[in-house]
């Protein structure tokens, strides 16, 4: 087993472990793919060099030391991912602790755009955009050069976006670019250096899933530091699109509901969530989201009555009926603010999750 005491993991543990398992699932395991993952996911090259070292691994001084293959080493690191120290920004220094300098990382709107442009440049350098925009090679002079500007214009309807000029981006274009590049990235798992005429690195064996996971993690960290109340969704029909964020546990409820939704209602629930957390969600979007969840609960009305009681069952549907949500009739109450719609949505979503659990329990499964 590798000695991980001096390793520092840059990637989130779950992200590293997931990509490691995907690489390990390919037989035979490609040592080059292991090497590139370790160089990218850890703070320095020590893990990659240790795995590539011809010196056997094991307890120092032991007479029975077992050599590890690249695959075995990666499997061990994936298993231990949550126990490996995470690389983080340094703790505040004296000027920061005593109010002489900014206490932590912060990005205003301009710096957030600058940081994003720098991140896209990093993606280009490390091969994450090579599947969308294959880089030229000195041995293939006849192939046309890719045109990122044309691709961005085709997707966003705006010319002249490449190369990125962050100072010229308005908010809508900035958010649009964030979503577009999510759909363009793919993580390369193998690279080789073409040294002839200084051609450089060439990348292959691309994974869209891994590339988008890495992209969402890094962009969402940037948005969080900048105090922007949106994040790229990682689940649901709006995956890869900017959605409103909730910092009080409600995001966890959404993730859990989407991950464990019943097959017969998964599409309806995902659609309701997408409507509600859309960046452009207004009262009508939210009302539609509630109506969709009400439809799911209507199908489970007998279950709710049996498990929660008649009074609770009646209250659930009385809210939707009385407050001009499901029907538009005279005498219904319609003079209420958007916060009321928020309350109903979260109540209904939590009830959907509850009934998912009850159904799974009745079937002898878990949710």
For each residue, the residues with C-beta under 8 A, 3 or more apart:
1: 57 58 68 76
2: 7 47 50 51 57 68 73 76 77
3: 6
4: 7 47 77 80 83 84
5:
6: 3 46
7: 2 4 42 43 46 47 84 85
8: 42 43 44 84 85 86 87
9: 13 16 41 42 43 81 84 85 86 87
10: 41 42 43 86 87
11: 15 16 40 41 214 217
12: 15 16 217
13: 9 16 17 81 82 84 86
14: 17 18 81
15: 11 12 18 19 41 213 214 217
16: 9 11 12 13 19 20 37 41 77 78 81
17: 13 14 20 21 78 79 81
18: 14 15 21 22 210 213
19: 15 16 22 23 37 41 187 207 210 213
20: 16 17 23 24 37 74 75 77 78 81
21: 17 18 24 25 78
22: 18 19 25 26 207 209 210
23: 19 20 26 29 30 33 34 37 74 189
24: 20 21 29 71 74 75 78
25: 21 22
26: 22 23 29 30 33
27:
28: 71
29: 23 24 26 33 34 69 70 71 74
30: 23 26 33 34 189 190 205
31: 34 35 52 70
32: 35 36 189 190 191 192
33: 23 26 29 30 36 37 189 190 205
34: 23 29 30 31 37 38 51 70 71 73 74
35: 31 32 38 39 48 51 52 70
36: 32 33 39 40 188 189 190 191
37: 16 19 20 23 33 34 40 41 74 189
38: 34 35 41 42 45 47 48 51 74 77
39: 35 36 42 45 48
40: 11 36 37 126
41: 9 10 11 15 16 19 37 38
42: 7 8 9 10 38 39 45 46 47 48 87
43: 7 8 9 10 87
44: 8
45: 38 39 42 48 49
46: 6 7 42 49 50
47: 2 4 7 38 42 50 51 77
48: 35 38 39 42 45 51 52
49: 45 46 52 53
50: 2 46 47 53 57 73
51: 2 34 35 38 47 48 68 70 73 74
52: 31 35 48 49 70
53: 49 50
54:
55:
56: 65 66 67 68
57: 1 2 50 65 66 67 68 73
58: 1 62 64 65 66
59: 62 65
60:
61:
62: 58 59 65
63:
64: 58
65: 56 57 58 59 62
66: 56 57 58
67: 56 57
68: 1 2 51 56 57 72 73 76
69: 29 72 73
70: 29 31 34 35 51 52 73 74
71: 24 28 29 34 74 75
72: 68 69 75 76
73: 2 34 50 51 57 68 69 70 76 77
74: 20 23 24 29 34 37 38 51 70 71 77 78
75: 20 24 71 72 78 79
76: 1 2 68 72 73 79 80
77: 2 4 16 20 38 47 73 74 80 81 84
78: 16 17 20 21 24 74 75 81
79: 17 75 76
80: 4 76 77 83 84
81: 9 13 14 16 17 20 77 78 84
82: 13
83: 4 80
84: 4 7 8 9 13 77 80 81
85: 7 8 9
86: 8 9 10 13
87: 8 9 10 42 43
88:
89: 105
90: 93
91:
92: 96 97 103 104
93: 90 96 97 101
94: 97 98 100
95: 98 100 101
96: 92 93 100 101 102 103 104
97: 92 93 94 103
98: 94 95
99: 103
100: 94 95 96
101: 93 95 96
102: 96 106
103: 92 96 97 99
104: 92 96
105: 89 225
106: 102 225 226 227
107: 111 112 115 222 225 226 227
108: 111 112 226
109: 112 113 171 226
110: 113 114 166 167
111: 107 108 114 115 226
112: 107 108 109 115 116 174 222 223 225 226 228
113: 109 110 116 117 166 167 169 174
114: 110 111 117 118 166 167
115: 107 111 112 118 119 222 226
116: 112 113 119 120 164 166 174 177 178 219 222
117: 113 114 120 121 164 165 166
118: 114 115 121 122
119: 115 116 122 123 218 219 222
120: 116 117 123 124 129 164 177 181
121: 117 118 124 125 164
122: 118 119 125 126
123: 119 120 126 128 129 181 185 215
124: 120 121 128 129 133
125: 121 122
126: 40 122 123 188
127: 130 188 191 201 203
128: 123 124 185 186 187 188 211 214 215
129: 120 123 124 132 133 148 181 184 185
130: 127 133 134 135 186 188 203 206
131: 134 186 188 206 208
132: 129 146 148 151 184 185 186
133: 124 129 130 146 148 151 184
134: 130 131 143 146
135: 130 146 200 202
136: 140 141 143 145
137: 140 143 194 199 202
138: 141 194 196 197 199
139: 194 196 199
140: 136 137 143
141: 136 138
142:
143: 134 136 137 140
144:
145: 136
146: 132 133 134 135 151
147: 150 151
148: 129 132 133 151 152 162
149: 152 153 159 160 161 162
150: 147 153 154
151: 132 133 146 147 148 154 155 184
152: 148 149 155 156 158 161 162 177 180
153: 149 150 156 157 158 159 160 161
154: 150 151 157
155: 151 152 180 183
156: 152 153 161 173 176 177 180
157: 153 154
158: 152 153 161 173 176
159: 149 153
160: 149 153
161: 149 152 153 156 158 164 173 177
162: 148 149 152
163:
164: 116 117 120 121 161 169 177
165: 117 168 169
166: 110 113 114 116 117 169 174
167: 110 113 114
168: 165
169: 113 164 165 166 173 174 177
170: 173 174
171: 109 174 175
172: 175 176
173: 156 158 161 169 170 176 177
174: 112 113 116 166 169 170 171 177 178
175: 171 172 178 179 230 242 279
176: 156 158 172 173 179 180
177: 116 120 152 156 161 164 169 173 174 180 181
178: 116 174 175 181 182 219 232 242
179: 175 176 182 183 232 240 241 242
180: 152 155 156 176 177 183 184
181: 120 123 129 177 178 184 185 215
182: 178 179 185 212 215 216 219 232 240
183: 155 179 180 240
184: 129 132 133 151 180 181
185: 123 128 129 132 181 182 208 211 212 214 215
186: 128 130 131 132 206 207 208 210 211
187: 19 128 206 207 208 210 211 214
188: 36 126 127 128 130 131 191 203 204 205 206
189: 23 30 32 33 36 37 204 205 206 207 210
190: 30 32 33 36 203 204 205
191: 32 36 127 188 201 202 203 204
192: 32 201 202 204
193: 200 201 202
194: 137 138 139 199 200 201 202
195: 198 199
196: 138 139 199
197: 138
198: 195
199: 137 138 139 194 195 196 202
200: 135 193 194
201: 127 191 192 193 194
202: 135 137 191 192 193 194 199
203: 127 130 188 190 191 206
204: 188 189 190 191 192
205: 30 33 188 189 190
206: 130 131 186 187 188 189 203 211
207: 19 22 186 187 189 210 211
208: 131 185 186 187 211 212
209: 22 212 213
210: 18 19 22 186 187 189 207 213 214
211: 128 185 186 187 206 207 208 214 215
212: 182 185 208 209 215 216 240
213: 15 18 19 209 210 216 217 234
214: 11 15 128 185 187 210 211 217 218
215: 123 128 181 182 185 211 212 218 219 232
216: 182 212 213 219 220 231 232 234 240
217: 11 12 15 213 214 220 221
218: 119 214 215 221 222
219: 116 119 178 182 215 216 222 223 232
220: 216 217 223 224 231 232
221: 217 218 224 225
222: 107 112 115 116 119 218 219 225 226
223: 112 219 220 226 228 230 231
224: 220 221 227 228 231
225: 105 106 107 112 221 222
226: 106 107 108 109 111 112 115 222 223
227: 106 107 224
228: 112 223 224
229: 244 245
230: 175 223 242 243 244 245 279
231: 216 220 223 224 242 243 245
232: 178 179 182 215 216 219 220 240 241 242 243
233: 236 238 239 240 241 242 243 277
234: 213 216 239 255
235: 239 254 255 258 259
236: 233 239 254 258 270 273 274
237: 267 270 271 274
238: 233 241 243 273 274 277 278
239: 233 234 235 236
240: 179 182 183 212 216 232 233
241: 179 232 233 238 278 279
242: 175 178 179 230 231 232 233 279
243: 230 231 232 233 238 274 277 278 279
244: 229 230 277 278 279 281
245: 229 230 231 251
246: 249 250 251 254
247: 251
248:
249: 246 252 253
250: 246 253 254 346
251: 245 246 247 254 255
252: 249 255 256
253: 249 250 256 257 346 349 350 353
254: 235 236 246 250 251 257 258 273 277 349
255: 234 235 251 252 258 259
256: 252 253 259 260 353
257: 253 254 260 261 269 273 349 352 353 356
258: 235 236 254 255 261 266 269 270 273
259: 235 255 256
260: 256 257 353 356 357 360 367
261: 257 258 265 266 269 270 356
262: 265 266 356 359
263: 266
264:
265: 261 262 268 269 296 299 352
266: 258 261 262 263 269 270
267: 237 270 271
268: 265 271 272 292 293 295 296
269: 257 258 261 265 266 272 273 292 293 296 349 352
270: 236 237 258 261 266 267 273 274
271: 237 267 268 274 275 292
272: 268 269 275 276 288 289 290 292 293 296 345 349
273: 236 238 254 257 258 269 270 276 277 289 349
274: 236 237 238 243 270 271 277 278
275: 271 272 278 281 285 286 288 289 292
276: 272 273 281 285 286 289 345
277: 233 238 243 244 254 273 274 281
278: 238 241 243 244 274 275 281 285
279: 175 230 241 242 243 244
280: 285
281: 244 275 276 277 278 285 286 289
282: 285 286
283: 286 287 338 341
284: 287 288
285: 275 276 278 280 281 282 288 289
286: 275 276 281 282 283 289 290 338 341 342 345
287: 283 284 290 291 325 341
288: 272 275 284 285 291 292
289: 272 273 275 276 281 285 286 292 293 345
290: 272 286 287 293 294 320 325 341 344 345 348
291: 287 288 294 295 320 325 326
292: 268 269 271 272 275 288 289 295 296
293: 268 269 272 289 290 296 297 345 348 349 352
294: 290 291 297 298 317 320 325 326 348
295: 268 291 292 298 299
296: 265 268 269 272 292 293 299 300 352
297: 293 294 300 301 304 316 317 348 351 352 355
298: 294 295 301 317
299: 265 295 296
300: 296 297 303 304 355 359
301: 297 298 304 305 313 317
302: 305 306
303: 300 306 307 355 358 359
304: 297 300 301 307 308 312 313 316 351 355
305: 301 302 308 309 310 313
306: 302 303
307: 303 304 355 358
308: 304 305 312 313
309: 305 312 313
310: 305 313 314
311: 314 315
312: 304 308 309 315 316
313: 301 304 305 308 309 310 316 317
314: 310 311 317 318
315: 311 312 318 319
316: 297 304 312 313 319 320 347 348 351
317: 294 297 298 301 313 314 320 321
318: 314 315 321 322
319: 315 316 322 323 325 344 347
320: 290 291 294 316 317 323 325 326 344
321: 317 318 325 326 327 332
322: 318 319 332 333
323: 319 320 332 333 334 336 340 344
324: 327 328 329 332 333 334
325: 287 290 291 294 319 320 321 344
326: 291 294 320 321
327: 321 324 332
328: 324 332
329: 324 332
330:
331:
332: 321 322 323 324 327 328 329
333: 322 323 324 336
334: 323 324
335:
336: 323 333 340 341
337: 340
338: 283 286 341 342
339: 342 343
340: 323 336 337 343 344
341: 283 286 287 290 336 338 344 345
342: 286 338 339 345 346
343: 339 340 346 347
344: 290 319 320 323 325 340 341 347 348
345: 272 276 286 289 290 293 341 342 348 349
346: 250 253 342 343 349 350
347: 316 319 343 344 350 351
348: 290 293 294 297 316 344 345 351 352
349: 253 254 257 269 272 273 293 345 346 352 353
350: 253 346 347 353 354
351: 297 304 316 347 348 354 355
352: 257 265 269 293 296 297 348 349 355 356
353: 253 256 257 260 349 350 356 357
354: 350 351 357 358
355: 297 300 303 304 307 351 352 358 359
356: 257 260 261 262 352 353 359 360 367
357: 260 353 354 360 361 367
358: 303 307 354 355 361 362
359: 262 300 303 355 356 362 363 367
360: 260 356 357 363 365 366 367
361: 357 358 364 365
362: 358 359
363: 359 360
364: 361
365: 360 361
366: 360
367: 260 356 357 359 360
